[in-house]
Amino acid sequence: MIHQNLALVTGANGHLGNNLIRLLLDKGVPVRGSVRDLKNNSSFAKLNCEMVQADITEKRSLIVAMQGVEVVYAVGAAFKLWAKDPKKEIYDVNLLGTKNLIEAAAESGVKRIVYVSSIAALNYSVLPVKESSGQNPDRRDMYYNSKNDGETLAFELARQYGIELVAVLPSAMIGAEAFGNLNVSYHIIKLILNKEIPVETNIALNWVDVKDVAEGCYLAAVKGRSGERYILANEKCTSIRQTTQIAKDLFPELKLKLPLAVPKPLLFFAAWLMETGSKITGKAPLLTTKDIAMFSGLQQDFDISKAQSELGFNPKSPVQTVKEAMLYLKANSDRLL
């Protein structure tokens, strides 16, 4: 057990970072949040929380942010599945960010780090997936590679510098409210409500409430064993089709239709057209050929017994989580949908 004094949350204006700060403040933990741009602070205006400027790609800024800090919640990362130059914009940023963060912690006397990894860093060859199954051998996606290699590097450097490090691996985070911009996971719910996923992709997601993940991060800081990883997810994944069915039942007035099954070659062709368009517009495509190749048919089912027994992690059901996220988006449709 570790008694928490000052905690630093990096990536404080992200979906998890913002919720984590609020949870820590509710628990009486003094918090400092770091953001890349201090002007981007509307979601913190009324919180009793010190905000500092720091960028994971600038080690000096992290050292300044970590002064007097006992526990660092390493939330800040490049979280996107598409970029014009994915190695430079995603992989290199996340690897450099991890290196800078651990080195800055060592120079600042930080005792403990809760490193936010991802279910992207898990091995899906045997279901249900466990922490002990090792790293993900699939090397087709730069975001996935960055989470795999970033987590491995974090453990190596923490051992080297004698810092306690616990890794948490969240799944697709949504919830009853969002602060700031919608994340990738919310965007999928938004597409369903806007009738923008007409065809069946056989893609499933493991939905989890962001507040449960925030609680899991705190529990990892307090109870987690150094050198260990903990999955913060639900046991069962939910397909896009099942998620659409939840929306149909919740909002009959929308007259939503379940996505139509189409032959896989047609899916690949549609995704290829979208990718081609993205090269012209510079905007992320709705679907990529890699998405279909990597995720169509992939079951993201997890054994969460380790996080349950060692941390006391107890997430709400995926159906409840999806319903609350949909109700929130619908209630704020003028602003978000």
C-alpha positions in Angstrom: 0.0 0.0 0.0 1.2 3.5 -0.7 -0.2 6.7 0.8 -0.6 9.3 -2.0 0.6 12.8 -1.6 0.8 15.0 -4.7 -0.1 13.2 -7.9 0.5 14.2 -11.5 -1.8 13.3 -14.3 -0.4 13.8 -17.8 -2.7 14.3 -20.7 -5.1 15.9 -18.3 -7.5 17.3 -20.9 -8.1 13.9 -22.5 -11.1 11.7 -21.8 -9.4 9.5 -19.2 -7.2 12.3 -17.8 -10.0 14.6 -17.0 -12.1 12.0 -15.4 -9.1 10.7 -13.4 -8.4 14.2 -12.0 -12.0 14.6 -10.8 -11.9 11.1 -9.2 -8.6 11.9 -7.4 -9.9 15.2 -6.1 -13.0 13.5 -4.8 -10.8 11.1 -2.9 -8.9 14.0 -1.4 -5.7 13.4 -3.4 -3.9 16.7 -4.2 -3.5 16.8 -8.0 -1.5 18.5 -10.6 -2.5 18.1 -14.3 -0.3 18.6 -17.3 -1.5 19.7 -20.7 0.3 20.7 -23.9 -1.6 24.0 -24.2 -2.7 25.8 -21.0 -5.2 27.8 -23.1 -7.1 24.5 -23.6 -8.5 24.6 -20.0 -12.3 25.1 -20.3 -13.0 21.7 -18.7 -10.8 22.5 -15.6 -12.1 26.0 -14.9 -13.9 25.1 -11.7 -11.6 22.4 -10.4 -9.3 22.8 -7.4 -6.4 21.5 -9.4 -3.0 23.0 -10.4 -2.4 23.0 -14.1 1.0 23.1 -15.8 2.2 23.0 -19.3 4.1 19.8 -20.3 4.6 17.8 -23.5 5.6 14.2 -23.4 8.1 14.9 -26.3 9.9 17.5 -24.2 11.6 15.9 -21.2 12.5 19.2 -19.5 8.8 20.2 -19.3 8.0 16.8 -17.6 10.8 17.3 -15.1 9.3 20.7 -14.1 5.8 19.2 -13.9 7.0 16.4 -11.6 8.6 18.5 -8.9 7.3 17.3 -5.5 5.2 14.6 -7.1 5.0 11.1 -5.5 2.8 9.3 -8.0 2.6 9.9 -11.8 -0.4 8.8 -13.8 1.0 8.5 -17.3 -2.1 9.1 -19.4 -0.8 11.4 -22.1 -0.2 9.7 -25.5 -1.0 10.1 -29.1 -4.3 8.2 -29.3 -5.4 7.8 -32.9 -5.6 4.9 -35.3 -5.0 6.9 -38.5 -2.4 9.5 -39.5 -0.8 10.7 -42.7 2.6 9.5 -41.3 1.6 7.0 -38.6 5.2 6.2 -37.6 6.1 9.8 -37.1 2.8 11.0 -35.7 1.9 8.0 -33.5 4.7 5.5 -32.9 7.7 7.9 -32.5 5.7 10.3 -30.3 4.5 7.5 -27.9 7.9 5.8 -27.7 9.8 9.1 -27.1 7.1 10.1 -24.7 7.5 6.9 -22.6 11.3 7.3 -22.6 11.1 11.0 -21.5 8.5 10.2 -18.9 10.4 7.5 -17.1 13.7 9.4 -17.3 12.0 12.6 -16.0 10.5 10.6 -13.1 13.9 9.2 -12.2 15.4 12.7 -12.2 12.5 14.1 -10.1 12.4 11.5 -7.4 9.0 10.1 -8.3 8.3 6.9 -6.4 5.6 5.3 -8.5 4.1 5.4 -12.0 0.7 4.1 -13.2 1.4 3.6 -16.9 -1.7 3.7 -19.1 -1.1 1.1 -21.7 -3.9 -0.4 -23.8 -5.6 -3.7 -24.6 -3.8 -3.1 -27.9 -0.7 -4.5 -26.1 -2.3 -7.9 -25.4 -2.0 -11.3 -27.2 -5.4 -12.4 -28.7 -4.3 -15.9 -29.8 -6.1 -17.6 -26.9 -9.5 -16.5 -25.4 -10.3 -15.1 -22.9 -7.2 -12.9 -23.1 -5.1 -12.6 -20.0 -2.3 -10.3 -18.9 0.1 -13.3 -18.7 -0.5 -14.1 -22.4 2.2 -11.6 -23.3 2.5 -8.8 -25.9 0.5 -8.6 -29.1 2.4 -10.3 -32.0 0.3 -8.5 -34.6 2.6 -5.7 -36.0 0.3 -4.2 -38.7 -0.8 -1.1 -36.8 1.5 1.8 -35.6 -0.8 2.7 -32.7 -0.8 -1.0 -31.6 3.0 -1.2 -32.0 3.5 2.0 -30.0 1.4 0.6 -27.1 3.2 -2.8 -27.2 6.7 -1.4 -27.5 6.0 1.6 -25.2 4.8 -0.7 -22.4 7.8 -3.0 -22.7 10.2 0.0 -22.7 8.4 1.5 -19.6 8.9 -1.7 -17.6 12.6 -1.9 -18.7 13.4 1.7 -17.8 11.5 1.6 -14.5 13.5 -1.5 -13.5 16.7 0.3 -14.6 15.9 3.4 -12.5 14.4 1.6 -9.5 10.9 3.2 -9.9 7.8 1.2 -9.1 5.7 0.9 -12.2 2.2 -0.6 -12.7 0.6 -0.9 -16.1 -3.1 -0.7 -16.7 -4.6 -1.7 -20.0 -8.0 -0.1 -20.7 -10.4 -1.1 -23.5 -12.8 1.2 -25.5 -13.6 4.0 -23.0 -17.0 5.8 -23.2 -19.4 7.0 -20.4 -22.2 9.2 -19.2 -20.2 12.4 -19.9 -17.3 13.6 -21.9 -15.0 16.6 -21.3 -13.4 18.3 -24.2 -13.3 16.6 -27.6 -14.9 13.2 -28.2 -12.4 10.3 -28.3 -12.2 7.6 -30.9 -14.5 5.2 -29.0 -17.2 7.8 -28.6 -16.9 8.6 -32.3 -18.1 5.0 -33.1 -21.2 5.5 -30.9 -21.8 8.8 -32.7 -21.6 7.1 -36.1 -24.2 4.6 -35.0 -26.6 7.2 -33.8 -26.1 9.2 -37.0 -26.8 6.1 -39.2 -23.3 6.2 -40.7 -22.4 2.5 -40.3 -24.7 0.9 -42.8 -22.8 -2.4 -43.5 -21.8 -5.2 -41.2 -18.0 -5.2 -40.6 -18.0 -8.0 -37.9 -16.0 -5.6 -35.7 -16.5 -5.9 -32.0 -15.4 -3.5 -29.2 -15.0 -4.0 -25.5 -16.9 -1.1 -24.0 -15.9 0.1 -20.6 -17.0 3.2 -18.6 -14.2 5.7 -18.3 -15.1 6.4 -14.7 -14.4 2.7 -14.0 -11.1 2.9 -15.7 -10.2 6.1 -13.7 -11.1 4.1 -10.5 -8.9 1.2 -11.8 -6.0 3.6 -12.3 -6.3 4.9 -8.7 -6.6 1.3 -7.4 -3.5 0.4 -9.4 -1.6 3.2 -7.7 -2.8 2.1 -4.2 -2.8 -1.6 -4.5 -1.1 -2.7 -7.8 2.0 -4.7 -7.7 5.0 -3.1 -9.3 6.0 -4.8 -12.5 2.5 -6.1 -13.1 -0.1 -5.3 -15.7 -3.9 -5.2 -15.2 -6.7 -5.3 -17.8 -9.3 -2.6 -17.2 -12.1 -3.8 -19.4 -15.3 -5.9 -19.4 -15.2 -9.7 -19.8 -17.2 -9.7 -23.1 -17.0 -7.6 -26.2 -20.0 -6.1 -28.0 -20.3 -6.1 -31.8 -21.2 -3.0 -33.8 -24.4 -4.8 -34.7 -25.2 -5.5 -31.0 -24.4 -1.9 -30.2 -26.7 -0.7 -32.9 -29.4 -3.0 -31.5 -29.0 -1.2 -28.1 -29.5 2.1 -29.8 -32.6 0.8 -31.7 -34.2 -0.3 -28.4 -33.2 3.0 -26.7 -34.3 5.4 -29.4 -37.1 3.8 -31.5 -37.9 7.2 -32.9 -34.6 7.2 -34.8 -35.8 4.2 -36.9 -32.2 2.8 -36.9 -31.5 -0.2 -39.2 -29.1 -3.0 -38.3 -26.0 -3.0 -40.5 -26.4 -5.2 -43.6 -24.1 -8.1 -44.2 -22.0 -7.7 -47.4 -19.3 -10.0 -48.9 -15.8 -9.3 -47.4 -14.2 -8.4 -50.8 -16.8 -5.7 -51.1 -15.9 -4.4 -47.6 -12.2 -4.3 -48.6 -13.1 -2.4 -51.8 -15.2 0.2 -49.9 -12.4 0.7 -47.4 -9.9 1.1 -50.1 -12.0 3.8 -51.7 -12.3 5.6 -48.4 -8.5 5.4 -47.8 -7.9 6.8 -51.3 -10.2 9.7 -50.5 -8.3 10.4 -47.3 -5.0 10.8 -49.1 -6.7 13.7 -50.9 -8.6 15.3 -48.0 -6.1 14.5 -45.2 -9.0 13.4 -43.0 -9.2 10.0 -41.3 -11.3 7.5 -43.4 -14.4 5.9 -41.8 -12.9 2.5 -42.4 -9.5 1.2 -43.6 -8.5 -2.1 -45.2 -6.2 -2.6 -42.1 -9.3 -2.2 -39.8 -11.0 -5.1 -41.6 -7.9 -7.3 -41.8 -7.1 -6.8 -38.1 -10.4 -6.4 -36.4 -13.2 -8.1 -38.4 -14.0 -11.2 -36.4 -11.6 -10.4 -33.6 -13.2 -11.2 -30.2 -11.9 -8.9 -27.5 -13.0 -11.0 -24.6 -10.9 -10.8 -21.4 -10.2 -12.6 -18.2 -10.4 -9.6 -15.7 -10.0 -11.8 -12.6 -6.6 -10.4 -11.8 -7.8 -6.8 -11.7 -10.9 -7.9 -9.8 -9.0 -9.8 -7.1 -5.9 -7.7 -6.7 -7.3 -4.2 -7.3 -11.0 -4.5 -6.5 -11.9 -3.5 -10.1 -15.6 -3.8 -10.7 -16.8 -2.3 -14.0 -20.5 -1.7 -14.9 -21.9 -3.8 -17.7 -21.1 -3.0 -21.3 -24.9 -2.6 -22.1 -25.3 -0.1 -19.3 -22.1 1.7 -20.3 -23.3 2.0 -24.0 -26.8 3.2 -22.9 -25.4 5.9 -20.7 -23.0 7.1 -23.4 -25.8 7.2 -26.0 -28.1 9.1 -23.7 -25.4 11.6 -23.1 -24.6 12.1 -26.7 -28.3 12.4 -27.6 -28.9 14.9 -24.8 -26.0 17.0 -26.1 -26.7 16.4 -29.8 -26.8 20.1 -30.7 -23.1 20.2 -29.5 -21.8 16.7 -30.2 -23.7 14.8 -32.8 
